[in-house]
Amino acid sequence: MTEQVTGQKSNEPSSDEYDVVIIGGGASGLSAGVFTARYGFKTLILDRGASAIQRCYSIGNYLGFLAIDPTAFLKLARGHAQYEGCEIVDDLVVEVEESETESEAESRDRDRFQIKTQDGHELTAASVIAASAYNADYLSGLDEGSFHEAGTHPVECDEATGRTAIDGLYVAGWLSGSPHQVIICAGHGARVAKALIHDYRMNDGFWEEVAKYWDWQVEGGTYGDESWRKHIDDWIESTIPEDETVSEERRERITEAITTERLGFQLSDEERKQRTKDGQALIREHLLDANPMQTYK
């Protein structure tokens, strides 16, 4: 594992511009970060203060764990997010503002939103996921103050996807009205991240069927031969909407993108073993070694 995979928060962001800024480092925010970072988005998670998870004495209904200490769970989840490429910084967001953009292309740039923090950082991002559980007052200035009323909960959004009336702004976890259970919030964060990825792909020229994205891994050698490539070509051709005109250049670009993406889903035996080894190291560091009384005999 790299030195950045600590399960701890850092004090400073490495940059002032990101593809995705996630506000809140609980189950929903960290889960969303895993998905956006794995997709390739430069992702920053801003998290200050105690997560709602830490109000629990023990987590007993998270699949695969009969009992897990909330602090240990958060360190393990942070380590996973860092492993996939997220930065996690100990800072509080005080304001989110939307840039004035003149075109759809500009709205996908990293200066779409301005994020100001308690420690004086001024950051920009193409997309923002609000996952802070209790307080969303930092959103109260959006849309000339009409988007969200300070002191209220939840934030108005489509609960299934986290989409809001402001393009590029999403809400995840309890702040969206999702049930306040750790495993449900983690799943909701993943769904919101997938909605964000879908919207990005649609804006990038993908049509509905090919804009859908699955994050999964297959054994190396599963994809890549001529019959597979023909299958991809035929499938993409079959998904083009009848009421939409798709140029040859656009179709070829999307075909190349999908082909490259699917080839990237392959995992060699060595890569799988390394990820397994790294995952076991995270568990030893944050669960077993930190809680020797819980070590399996």
PyMOL commands that set and color helices and strands:
alter all, ss='L'
color gray80, all
select helices_A, chain A and resi 27-39+52-55+70-84+104-107+137-139+142-145+173-176+182-203+208-211+226-239+248-264+269-288+292-294
alter helices_A, ss='H'
color red, helices_A
select strands_A, chain A and resi 17-23+43-46+87-89+93-98+113-117+122-130+169-171+218-219+266-267
alter strands_A, ss='S'
color yellow, strands_A
deselect
rebuild
show_as cartoon
